[in-house]
């Protein structure tokens, strides 16, 4: 990480989403959103975290997650001495935060 993580972001249980992808025919249909909300909804954890490459699909993947309520909390830099591009950056979303604008899903964790 490029900077220390805030203690409130690392305290308590956190649901970590490792990878989510849909095949080409289902992209743009809302399938990824429905899968995501099915995994994230009604969980006991206060936050969900994932890693995203900010350059993936020219930033479209990052924009998608941010429209779902995620916010960047840090950056991952290449190891010293390496010239590789930046890696995946952590994003966090509170499970009690409403899903992004235009959502037909409603809250990520209904009350």
Chimera marker file (.cmm) of the C-alpha trace (Angstrom):
<marker_set name="trace">
<marker id="1" x="0.000" y="0.000" z="0.000" r="1" g="1" b="0" radius="0.5"/>
<marker id="2" x="1.220" y="3.496" z="-0.697" r="1" g="1" b="0" radius="0.5"/>
<marker id="3" x="0.029" y="4.751" z="2.711" r="1" g="1" b="0" radius="0.5"/>
<marker id="4" x="-1.067" y="3.156" z="6.002" r="1" g="1" b="0" radius="0.5"/>
<marker id="5" x="-4.696" y="2.049" z="6.136" r="1" g="1" b="0" radius="0.5"/>
<marker id="6" x="-6.969" y="3.887" z="8.561" r="1" g="1" b="0" radius="0.5"/>
<marker id="7" x="-7.663" y="1.731" z="11.639" r="1" g="1" b="0" radius="0.5"/>
<marker id="8" x="-11.439" y="2.047" z="11.229" r="1" g="1" b="0" radius="0.5"/>
<marker id="9" x="-11.147" y="0.492" z="7.747" r="1" g="1" b="0" radius="0.5"/>
<marker id="10" x="-9.329" y="-2.578" z="9.015" r="1" g="1" b="0" radius="0.5"/>
<marker id="11" x="-11.151" y="-3.122" z="12.335" r="1" g="1" b="0" radius="0.5"/>
<marker id="12" x="-13.854" y="-5.721" z="12.611" r="1" g="1" b="0" radius="0.5"/>
<marker id="13" x="-14.990" y="-8.307" z="10.099" r="1" g="1" b="0" radius="0.5"/>
<marker id="14" x="-14.872" y="-7.296" z="6.436" r="1" g="1" b="0" radius="0.5"/>
<marker id="15" x="-16.323" y="-9.225" z="3.492" r="1" g="1" b="0" radius="0.5"/>
<marker id="16" x="-13.699" y="-9.448" z="0.737" r="1" g="1" b="0" radius="0.5"/>
<marker id="17" x="-14.827" y="-9.966" z="-2.834" r="1" g="1" b="0" radius="0.5"/>
<marker id="18" x="-11.999" y="-11.650" z="-4.702" r="1" g="1" b="0" radius="0.5"/>
<marker id="19" x="-13.140" y="-11.562" z="-8.311" r="1" g="1" b="0" radius="0.5"/>
<marker id="20" x="-16.338" y="-11.000" z="-10.226" r="1" g="1" b="0" radius="0.5"/>
<marker id="21" x="-16.717" y="-11.323" z="-13.943" r="1" g="1" b="0" radius="0.5"/>
<marker id="22" x="-19.376" y="-12.133" z="-16.485" r="1" g="1" b="0" radius="0.5"/>
<marker id="23" x="-18.955" y="-13.500" z="-19.962" r="1" g="1" b="0" radius="0.5"/>
<marker id="24" x="-19.331" y="-11.162" z="-22.911" r="1" g="1" b="0" radius="0.5"/>
<marker id="25" x="-22.941" y="-12.055" z="-23.842" r="1" g="1" b="0" radius="0.5"/>
<marker id="26" x="-24.138" y="-11.031" z="-20.344" r="1" g="1" b="0" radius="0.5"/>
<marker id="27" x="-22.186" y="-7.779" z="-20.043" r="1" g="1" b="0" radius="0.5"/>
<marker id="28" x="-24.380" y="-4.721" z="-19.875" r="1" g="1" b="0" radius="0.5"/>
<marker id="29" x="-27.415" y="-6.763" z="-18.814" r="1" g="1" b="0" radius="0.5"/>
<marker id="30" x="-27.139" y="-6.132" z="-15.076" r="1" g="1" b="0" radius="0.5"/>
<marker id="31" x="-25.993" y="-9.711" z="-14.414" r="1" g="1" b="0" radius="0.5"/>
<marker id="32" x="-22.796" y="-8.609" z="-12.610" r="1" g="1" b="0" radius="0.5"/>
<marker id="33" x="-24.795" y="-6.227" z="-10.446" r="1" g="1" b="0" radius="0.5"/>
<marker id="34" x="-27.303" y="-8.915" z="-9.484" r="1" g="1" b="0" radius="0.5"/>
<marker id="35" x="-24.530" y="-11.391" z="-8.643" r="1" g="1" b="0" radius="0.5"/>
<marker id="36" x="-22.688" y="-8.744" z="-6.621" r="1" g="1" b="0" radius="0.5"/>
<marker id="37" x="-25.753" y="-7.703" z="-4.637" r="1" g="1" b="0" radius="0.5"/>
<marker id="38" x="-26.671" y="-11.359" z="-4.084" r="1" g="1" b="0" radius="0.5"/>
<marker id="39" x="-23.255" y="-11.896" z="-2.502" r="1" g="1" b="0" radius="0.5"/>
<marker id="40" x="-23.136" y="-8.584" z="-0.607" r="1" g="1" b="0" radius="0.5"/>
<marker id="41" x="-26.724" y="-8.307" z="0.593" r="1" g="1" b="0" radius="0.5"/>
<marker id="42" x="-27.772" y="-9.212" z="4.127" r="1" g="1" b="0" radius="0.5"/>
<marker id="43" x="-24.225" y="-9.865" z="5.349" r="1" g="1" b="0" radius="0.5"/>
<marker id="44" x="-23.242" y="-9.347" z="8.990" r="1" g="1" b="0" radius="0.5"/>
<marker id="45" x="-20.028" y="-7.476" z="8.116" r="1" g="1" b="0" radius="0.5"/>
<marker id="46" x="-20.038" y="-3.676" z="8.101" r="1" g="1" b="0" radius="0.5"/>
<marker id="47" x="-17.901" y="-3.307" z="4.984" r="1" g="1" b="0" radius="0.5"/>
<marker id="48" x="-17.066" y="-5.050" z="1.742" r="1" g="1" b="0" radius="0.5"/>
<marker id="49" x="-13.726" y="-4.633" z="0.033" r="1" g="1" b="0" radius="0.5"/>
<marker id="50" x="-12.308" y="-5.492" z="-3.358" r="1" g="1" b="0" radius="0.5"/>
<marker id="51" x="-9.247" y="-4.722" z="-5.418" r="1" g="1" b="0" radius="0.5"/>
<marker id="52" x="-9.611" y="-3.061" z="-8.805" r="1" g="1" b="0" radius="0.5"/>
<marker id="53" x="-7.131" y="-2.125" z="-11.494" r="1" g="1" b="0" radius="0.5"/>
<marker id="54" x="-7.920" y="1.543" z="-12.154" r="1" g="1" b="0" radius="0.5"/>
<marker id="55" x="-6.790" y="1.174" z="-15.774" r="1" g="1" b="0" radius="0.5"/>
<marker id="56" x="-8.909" y="-1.912" z="-16.564" r="1" g="1" b="0" radius="0.5"/>
<marker id="57" x="-11.109" y="-1.335" z="-19.597" r="1" g="1" b="0" radius="0.5"/>
<marker id="58" x="-9.964" y="2.289" z="-19.744" r="1" g="1" b="0" radius="0.5"/>
<marker id="59" x="-11.307" y="2.964" z="-16.245" r="1" g="1" b="0" radius="0.5"/>
<marker id="60" x="-14.770" y="1.523" z="-16.922" r="1" g="1" b="0" radius="0.5"/>
<marker id="61" x="-14.415" y="-1.170" z="-14.248" r="1" g="1" b="0" radius="0.5"/>
<marker id="62" x="-13.417" y="1.392" z="-11.616" r="1" g="1" b="0" radius="0.5"/>
<marker id="63" x="-16.318" y="3.648" z="-12.624" r="1" g="1" b="0" radius="0.5"/>
<marker id="64" x="-18.712" y="0.707" z="-12.386" r="1" g="1" b="0" radius="0.5"/>
<marker id="65" x="-17.651" y="-0.182" z="-8.839" r="1" g="1" b="0" radius="0.5"/>
<marker id="66" x="-17.785" y="3.459" z="-7.778" r="1" g="1" b="0" radius="0.5"/>
<marker id="67" x="-21.334" y="3.695" z="-9.173" r="1" g="1" b="0" radius="0.5"/>
<marker id="68" x="-22.137" y="0.769" z="-6.859" r="1" g="1" b="0" radius="0.5"/>
<marker id="69" x="-20.989" y="2.796" z="-3.835" r="1" g="1" b="0" radius="0.5"/>
<marker id="70" x="-17.311" y="1.831" z="-3.568" r="1" g="1" b="0" radius="0.5"/>
<marker id="71" x="-14.636" y="4.409" z="-2.786" r="1" g="1" b="0" radius="0.5"/>
<marker id="72" x="-10.880" y="4.195" z="-3.213" r="1" g="1" b="0" radius="0.5"/>
<marker id="73" x="-9.049" y="3.935" z="0.101" r="1" g="1" b="0" radius="0.5"/>
<marker id="74" x="-5.434" y="3.443" z="-1.000" r="1" g="1" b="0" radius="0.5"/>
<marker id="75" x="-3.116" y="2.660" z="-3.900" r="1" g="1" b="0" radius="0.5"/>
<marker id="76" x="-0.859" y="-0.304" z="-4.543" r="1" g="1" b="0" radius="0.5"/>
<marker id="77" x="2.477" y="0.653" z="-6.067" r="1" g="1" b="0" radius="0.5"/>
<marker id="78" x="4.921" y="-1.658" z="-7.874" r="1" g="1" b="0" radius="0.5"/>
<marker id="79" x="7.714" y="-3.098" z="-5.749" r="1" g="1" b="0" radius="0.5"/>
<marker id="80" x="10.788" y="-0.855" z="-5.559" r="1" g="1" b="0" radius="0.5"/>
<marker id="81" x="13.049" y="-1.344" z="-8.556" r="1" g="1" b="0" radius="0.5"/>
<marker id="82" x="10.263" y="-2.637" z="-10.802" r="1" g="1" b="0" radius="0.5"/>
<marker id="83" x="8.903" y="-0.665" z="-13.713" r="1" g="1" b="0" radius="0.5"/>
<marker id="84" x="5.599" y="-2.528" z="-13.960" r="1" g="1" b="0" radius="0.5"/>
<marker id="85" x="2.389" y="-0.551" z="-14.098" r="1" g="1" b="0" radius="0.5"/>
<marker id="86" x="0.432" y="0.007" z="-10.922" r="1" g="1" b="0" radius="0.5"/>
<marker id="87" x="-1.495" y="-2.959" z="-9.643" r="1" g="1" b="0" radius="0.5"/>
<marker id="88" x="-4.977" y="-3.273" z="-8.242" r="1" g="1" b="0" radius="0.5"/>
<marker id="89" x="-6.098" y="-0.630" z="-5.759" r="1" g="1" b="0" radius="0.5"/>
<marker id="90" x="-8.352" y="-1.353" z="-2.782" r="1" g="1" b="0" radius="0.5"/>
<marker id="91" x="-11.937" y="-0.074" z="-2.812" r="1" g="1" b="0" radius="0.5"/>
<marker id="92" x="-14.326" y="-0.231" z="0.152" r="1" g="1" b="0" radius="0.5"/>
<marker id="93" x="-18.097" y="0.036" z="0.447" r="1" g="1" b="0" radius="0.5"/>
<marker id="94" x="-20.126" y="0.071" z="3.623" r="1" g="1" b="0" radius="0.5"/>
<marker id="95" x="-22.771" y="-2.601" z="3.477" r="1" g="1" b="0" radius="0.5"/>
<marker id="96" x="-25.361" y="-0.185" z="4.828" r="1" g="1" b="0" radius="0.5"/>
<marker id="97" x="-24.708" y="2.319" z="2.005" r="1" g="1" b="0" radius="0.5"/>
<marker id="98" x="-27.326" y="2.644" z="-0.716" r="1" g="1" b="0" radius="0.5"/>
<marker id="99" x="-26.310" y="1.256" z="-4.086" r="1" g="1" b="0" radius="0.5"/>
<marker id="100" x="-25.269" y="3.879" z="-6.642" r="1" g="1" b="0" radius="0.5"/>
<marker id="101" x="-27.469" y="6.265" z="-8.645" r="1" g="1" b="0" radius="0.5"/>
<marker id="102" x="-29.919" y="4.669" z="-11.019" r="1" g="1" b="0" radius="0.5"/>
<marker id="103" x="-29.855" y="1.421" z="-9.101" r="1" g="1" b="0" radius="0.5"/>
<marker id="104" x="-32.828" y="-0.863" z="-9.391" r="1" g="1" b="0" radius="0.5"/>
<marker id="105" x="-31.427" y="-3.085" z="-6.669" r="1" g="1" b="0" radius="0.5"/>
<marker id="106" x="-31.996" y="-0.841" z="-3.665" r="1" g="1" b="0" radius="0.5"/>
<marker id="107" x="-29.825" y="-0.965" z="-0.541" r="1" g="1" b="0" radius="0.5"/>
<marker id="108" x="-26.939" y="-3.397" z="-0.479" r="1" g="1" b="0" radius="0.5"/>
<marker id="109" x="-28.119" y="-4.613" z="2.893" r="1" g="1" b="0" radius="0.5"/>
<marker id="110" x="-31.816" y="-3.874" z="3.410" r="1" g="1" b="0" radius="0.5"/>
<marker id="111" x="-32.865" y="-2.947" z="6.925" r="1" g="1" b="0" radius="0.5"/>
<link id1="1" id2="2" r="1" g="1" b="0" radius="0.2"/>
<link id1="2" id2="3" r="1" g="1" b="0" radius="0.2"/>
<link id1="3" id2="4" r="1" g="1" b="0" radius="0.2"/>
<link id1="4" id2="5" r="1" g="1" b="0" radius="0.2"/>
<link id1="5" id2="6" r="1" g="1" b="0" radius="0.2"/>
<link id1="6" id2="7" r="1" g="1" b="0" radius="0.2"/>
<link id1="7" id2="8" r="1" g="1" b="0" radius="0.2"/>
<link id1="8" id2="9" r="1" g="1" b="0" radius="0.2"/>
<link id1="9" id2="10" r="1" g="1" b="0" radius="0.2"/>
<link id1="10" id2="11" r="1" g="1" b="0" radius="0.2"/>
<link id1="11" id2="12" r="1" g="1" b="0" radius="0.2"/>
<link id1="12" id2="13" r="1" g="1" b="0" radius="0.2"/>
<link id1="13" id2="14" r="1" g="1" b="0" radius="0.2"/>
<link id1="14" id2="15" r="1" g="1" b="0" radius="0.2"/>
<link id1="15" id2="16" r="1" g="1" b="0" radius="0.2"/>
<link id1="16" id2="17" r="1" g="1" b="0" radius="0.2"/>
<link id1="17" id2="18" r="1" g="1" b="0" radius="0.2"/>
<link id1="18" id2="19" r="1" g="1" b="0" radius="0.2"/>
<link id1="19" id2="20" r="1" g="1" b="0" radius="0.2"/>
<link id1="20" id2="21" r="1" g="1" b="0" radius="0.2"/>
<link id1="21" id2="22" r="1" g="1" b="0" radius="0.2"/>
<link id1="22" id2="23" r="1" g="1" b="0" radius="0.2"/>
<link id1="23" id2="24" r="1" g="1" b="0" radius="0.2"/>
<link id1="24" id2="25" r="1" g="1" b="0" radius="0.2"/>
<link id1="25" id2="26" r="1" g="1" b="0" radius="0.2"/>
<link id1="26" id2="27" r="1" g="1" b="0" radius="0.2"/>
<link id1="27" id2="28" r="1" g="1" b="0" radius="0.2"/>
<link id1="28" id2="29" r="1" g="1" b="0" radius="0.2"/>
<link id1="29" id2="30" r="1" g="1" b="0" radius="0.2"/>
<link id1="30" id2="31" r="1" g="1" b="0" radius="0.2"/>
<link id1="31" id2="32" r="1" g="1" b="0" radius="0.2"/>
<link id1="32" id2="33" r="1" g="1" b="0" radius="0.2"/>
<link id1="33" id2="34" r="1" g="1" b="0" radius="0.2"/>
<link id1="34" id2="35" r="1" g="1" b="0" radius="0.2"/>
<link id1="35" id2="36" r="1" g="1" b="0" radius="0.2"/>
<link id1="36" id2="37" r="1" g="1" b="0" radius="0.2"/>
<link id1="37" id2="38" r="1" g="1" b="0" radius="0.2"/>
<link id1="38" id2="39" r="1" g="1" b="0" radius="0.2"/>
<link id1="39" id2="40" r="1" g="1" b="0" radius="0.2"/>
<link id1="40" id2="41" r="1" g="1" b="0" radius="0.2"/>
<link id1="41" id2="42" r="1" g="1" b="0" radius="0.2"/>
<link id1="42" id2="43" r="1" g="1" b="0" radius="0.2"/>
<link id1="43" id2="44" r="1" g="1" b="0" radius="0.2"/>
<link id1="44" id2="45" r="1" g="1" b="0" radius="0.2"/>
<link id1="45" id2="46" r="1" g="1" b="0" radius="0.2"/>
<link id1="46" id2="47" r="1" g="1" b="0" radius="0.2"/>
<link id1="47" id2="48" r="1" g="1" b="0" radius="0.2"/>
<link id1="48" id2="49" r="1" g="1" b="0" radius="0.2"/>
<link id1="49" id2="50" r="1" g="1" b="0" radius="0.2"/>
<link id1="50" id2="51" r="1" g="1" b="0" radius="0.2"/>
<link id1="51" id2="52" r="1" g="1" b="0" radius="0.2"/>
<link id1="52" id2="53" r="1" g="1" b="0" radius="0.2"/>
<link id1="53" id2="54" r="1" g="1" b="0" radius="0.2"/>
<link id1="54" id2="55" r="1" g="1" b="0" radius="0.2"/>
<link id1="55" id2="56" r="1" g="1" b="0" radius="0.2"/>
<link id1="56" id2="57" r="1" g="1" b="0" radius="0.2"/>
<link id1="57" id2="58" r="1" g="1" b="0" radius="0.2"/>
<link id1="58" id2="59" r="1" g="1" b="0" radius="0.2"/>
<link id1="59" id2="60" r="1" g="1" b="0" radius="0.2"/>
<link id1="60" id2="61" r="1" g="1" b="0" radius="0.2"/>
<link id1="61" id2="62" r="1" g="1" b="0" radius="0.2"/>
<link id1="62" id2="63" r="1" g="1" b="0" radius="0.2"/>
<link id1="63" id2="64" r="1" g="1" b="0" radius="0.2"/>
<link id1="64" id2="65" r="1" g="1" b="0" radius="0.2"/>
<link id1="65" id2="66" r="1" g="1" b="0" radius="0.2"/>
<link id1="66" id2="67" r="1" g="1" b="0" radius="0.2"/>
<link id1="67" id2="68" r="1" g="1" b="0" radius="0.2"/>
<link id1="68" id2="69" r="1" g="1" b="0" radius="0.2"/>
<link id1="69" id2="70" r="1" g="1" b="0" radius="0.2"/>
<link id1="70" id2="71" r="1" g="1" b="0" radius="0.2"/>
<link id1="71" id2="72" r="1" g="1" b="0" radius="0.2"/>
<link id1="72" id2="73" r="1" g="1" b="0" radius="0.2"/>
<link id1="73" id2="74" r="1" g="1" b="0" radius="0.2"/>
<link id1="74" id2="75" r="1" g="1" b="0" radius="0.2"/>
<link id1="75" id2="76" r="1" g="1" b="0" radius="0.2"/>
<link id1="76" id2="77" r="1" g="1" b="0" radius="0.2"/>
<link id1="77" id2="78" r="1" g="1" b="0" radius="0.2"/>
<link id1="78" id2="79" r="1" g="1" b="0" radius="0.2"/>
<link id1="79" id2="80" r="1" g="1" b="0" radius="0.2"/>
<link id1="80" id2="81" r="1" g="1" b="0" radius="0.2"/>
<link id1="81" id2="82" r="1" g="1" b="0" radius="0.2"/>
<link id1="82" id2="83" r="1" g="1" b="0" radius="0.2"/>
<link id1="83" id2="84" r="1" g="1" b="0" radius="0.2"/>
<link id1="84" id2="85" r="1" g="1" b="0" radius="0.2"/>
<link id1="85" id2="86" r="1" g="1" b="0" radius="0.2"/>
<link id1="86" id2="87" r="1" g="1" b="0" radius="0.2"/>
<link id1="87" id2="88" r="1" g="1" b="0" radius="0.2"/>
<link id1="88" id2="89" r="1" g="1" b="0" radius="0.2"/>
<link id1="89" id2="90" r="1" g="1" b="0" radius="0.2"/>
<link id1="90" id2="91" r="1" g="1" b="0" radius="0.2"/>
<link id1="91" id2="92" r="1" g="1" b="0" radius="0.2"/>
<link id1="92" id2="93" r="1" g="1" b="0" radius="0.2"/>
<link id1="93" id2="94" r="1" g="1" b="0" radius="0.2"/>
<link id1="94" id2="95" r="1" g="1" b="0" radius="0.2"/>
<link id1="95" id2="96" r="1" g="1" b="0" radius="0.2"/>
<link id1="96" id2="97" r="1" g="1" b="0" radius="0.2"/>
<link id1="97" id2="98" r="1" g="1" b="0" radius="0.2"/>
<link id1="98" id2="99" r="1" g="1" b="0" radius="0.2"/>
<link id1="99" id2="100" r="1" g="1" b="0" radius="0.2"/>
<link id1="100" id2="101" r="1" g="1" b="0" radius="0.2"/>
<link id1="101" id2="102" r="1" g="1" b="0" radius="0.2"/>
<link id1="102" id2="103" r="1" g="1" b="0" radius="0.2"/>
<link id1="103" id2="104" r="1" g="1" b="0" radius="0.2"/>
<link id1="104" id2="105" r="1" g="1" b="0" radius="0.2"/>
<link id1="105" id2="106" r="1" g="1" b="0" radius="0.2"/>
<link id1="106" id2="107" r="1" g="1" b="0" radius="0.2"/>
<link id1="107" id2="108" r="1" g="1" b="0" radius="0.2"/>
<link id1="108" id2="109" r="1" g="1" b="0" radius="0.2"/>
<link id1="109" id2="110" r="1" g="1" b="0" radius="0.2"/>
<link id1="110" id2="111" r="1" g="1" b="0" radius="0.2"/>
</marker_set>
